Amino acid sequence: MLKLMDEQSPPLTFKPIPERLRLSMRWLELCTSAGLHDERKVELQKLLEGYSQPHRVYHNLTHLLAVILRLDRLADTAIREAQLRGVFLEPTAVYFAAFFHDIFYMIGSADNEEQSALIAEESLRVLGAS
């Protein structure tokens, strides 16, 4: 019989991966899958810093990760449904939109979404998207 721990060993515990690391990994995977390159992680840093601003109570890294994880569930379902119908579905653009959806957030501003879209456009241009 294989014994992984003896009675004196402490139980194995796993710590959750911090939000910044999880989002960083997802961002780099997304860029790679889209053929974009953020080798110096400049655009990633902009995202992490933007969502980490001290005035952000809701539109922060926790919110961004929740959006990405929810999108994972929706994308899995949508892709399966598309495959059943013989339709190709590529959610990459939706993931980029999710990452940038609240990158600009000023309390009381009427154009947060527009400013976020402009930042996304510039970041994606820098990364080589066409």
SEDO-438724 format. One line per field, with one value per residue (C-alpha): residue number from 0; residue in three letters; x, y, z. Coordinates in steps of 0.5 Angstrom, whole numbers, plus 2048, in hexadecimal, padded with zeros to 3 digits. Layout:
BEGIN
num: (NUM, ...)
residu: (ALA, ...)
east: (X, ...)
north: (Y, ...)
up: (Z, ...)
# end
This chain:
BEGIN
num: (0, 1, 2, 3, 4, 5, 6, 7, 8, 9, 10, 11, 12, 13, 14, 15, 16, 17, 18, 19, 20, 21, 22, 23, 24, 25, 26, 27, 28, 29, 30, 31, 32, 33, 34, 35, 36, 37, 38, 39, 40, 41, 42, 43, 44, 45, 46, 47, 48, 49, 50, 51, 52, 53, 54, 55, 56, 57, 58, 59, 60, 61, 62, 63, 64, 65, 66, 67, 68, 69, 70, 71, 72, 73, 74, 75, 76, 77, 78, 79, 80, 81, 82, 83, 84, 85, 86, 87, 88, 89, 90, 91, 92, 93, 94, 95, 96, 97, 98, 99, 100, 101, 102, 103, 104, 105, 106, 107, 108, 109, 110, 111, 112, 113, 114, 115, 116, 117, 118, 119, 120, 121, 122, 123, 124, 125, 126, 127, 128, 129)
residu: (MET, LEU, LYS, LEU, MET, ASP, GLU, GLN, SER, PRO, PRO, LEU, THR, PHE, LYS, PRO, ILE, PRO, GLU, ARG, LEU, ARG, LEU, SER, MET, ARG, TRP, LEU, GLU, LEU, CYS, THR, SER, ALA, GLY, LEU, HIS, ASP, GLU, ARG, LYS, VAL, GLU, LEU, GLN, LYS, LEU, LEU, GLU, GLY, TYR, SER, GLN, PRO, HIS, ARG, VAL, TYR, HIS, ASN, LEU, THR, HIS, LEU, LEU, ALA, VAL, ILE, LEU, ARG, LEU, ASP, ARG, LEU, ALA, ASP, THR, ALA, ILE, ARG, GLU, ALA, GLN, LEU, ARG, GLY, VAL, PHE, LEU, GLU, PRO, THR, ALA, VAL, TYR, PHE, ALA, ALA, PHE, PHE, HIS, ASP, ILE, PHE, TYR, MET, ILE, GLY, SER, ALA, ASP, ASN, GLU, GLU, GLN, SER, ALA, LEU, ILE, ALA, GLU, GLU, SER, LEU, ARG, VAL, LEU, GLY, ALA, SER)
east: (800, 803, 803, 803, 804, 806, 801, 806, 806, 802, 7FC, 7FD, 7FA, 7FA, 7F9, 7F5, 7F9, 7F9, 7F4, 7FA, 7FE, 7F7, 7F6, 7FD, 7FD, 7F6, 7F9, 7FF, 7FB, 7F6, 7FB, 7FF, 7F9, 7F7, 7FE, 800, 806, 807, 80E, 810, 809, 808, 800, 7FF, 802, 7FD, 7F7, 7FA, 7FB, 7F5, 7F0, 7F5, 7F3, 7F2, 7EB, 7E8, 7E4, 7E0, 7E3, 7EA, 7EE, 7E9, 7E3, 7E8, 7E9, 7E2, 7E0, 7E6, 7E3, 7DC, 7DE, 7E2, 7DB, 7D7, 7DC, 7DD, 7D5, 7D5, 7DB, 7D7, 7D1, 7D4, 7D7, 7D1, 7CE, 7D5, 7D7, 7DE, 7DE, 7E4, 7E3, 7EA, 7E7, 7E2, 7E8, 7EC, 7E6, 7E5, 7EC, 7EB, 7E4, 7E5, 7EC, 7EA, 7E6, 7E5, 7DF, 7DA, 7DD, 7D8, 7DD, 7E0, 7DE, 7E1, 7E7, 7E8, 7E7, 7EC, 7F1, 7F0, 7F0, 7F7, 7FA, 7F8, 7FB, 801, 801, 800, 7F9, 7F6)
north: (800, 807, 80C, 813, 816, 813, 815, 81A, 81E, 824, 824, 826, 82D, 831, 838, 83C, 83F, 847, 84B, 84E, 848, 845, 84B, 84B, 844, 845, 84B, 848, 842, 846, 84A, 844, 841, 847, 848, 84E, 84F, 853, 850, 856, 856, 85D, 85C, 857, 85C, 862, 85D, 85B, 862, 865, 860, 860, 868, 86A, 86D, 866, 863, 85F, 85F, 85C, 856, 852, 854, 853, 84C, 84A, 84D, 849, 843, 844, 845, 83E, 83B, 83E, 83D, 836, 835, 83A, 836, 82F, 832, 835, 82E, 82B, 82F, 82F, 836, 838, 83D, 840, 844, 848, 84F, 84E, 84C, 852, 856, 853, 855, 85C, 85E, 862, 863, 86B, 86C, 873, 874, 878, 878, 877, 875, 86F, 86A, 86E, 870, 868, 867, 86C, 869, 862, 864, 867, 861, 85C, 861, 861, 859, 858, 857, 859)
up: (800, 7FE, 804, 802, 809, 810, 816, 818, 811, 811, 80C, 805, 804, 7FE, 7FE, 7F9, 7F3, 7F4, 7F0, 7EC, 7EB, 7E8, 7E4, 7E1, 7DF, 7DC, 7D8, 7D5, 7D3, 7D0, 7CC, 7CA, 7C7, 7C3, 7C1, 7C4, 7C9, 7CF, 7D1, 7D5, 7D8, 7D7, 7D6, 7DB, 7E0, 7DE, 7DF, 7E6, 7E8, 7E5, 7E9, 7EF, 7F0, 7F7, 7F5, 7F2, 7F7, 7F2, 7EB, 7EE, 7ED, 7F0, 7EC, 7E6, 7E8, 7E9, 7E2, 7DF, 7E3, 7E1, 7DA, 7DA, 7DC, 7D6, 7D1, 7D2, 7D2, 7CB, 7C8, 7C9, 7C6, 7C0, 7BF, 7BF, 7BA, 7B6, 7B7, 7B9, 7BF, 7C1, 7C8, 7C8, 7C6, 7CC, 7D1, 7CF, 7D0, 7D7, 7D9, 7D7, 7D8, 7DF, 7DE, 7DE, 7E4, 7E7, 7EC, 7E9, 7E2, 7DD, 7D8, 7DB, 7D6, 7D0, 7D4, 7D5, 7CE, 7CB, 7D0, 7CE, 7C6, 7C8, 7CC, 7C7, 7C1, 7C5, 7C6, 7BE, 7BD, 7B7)
# end
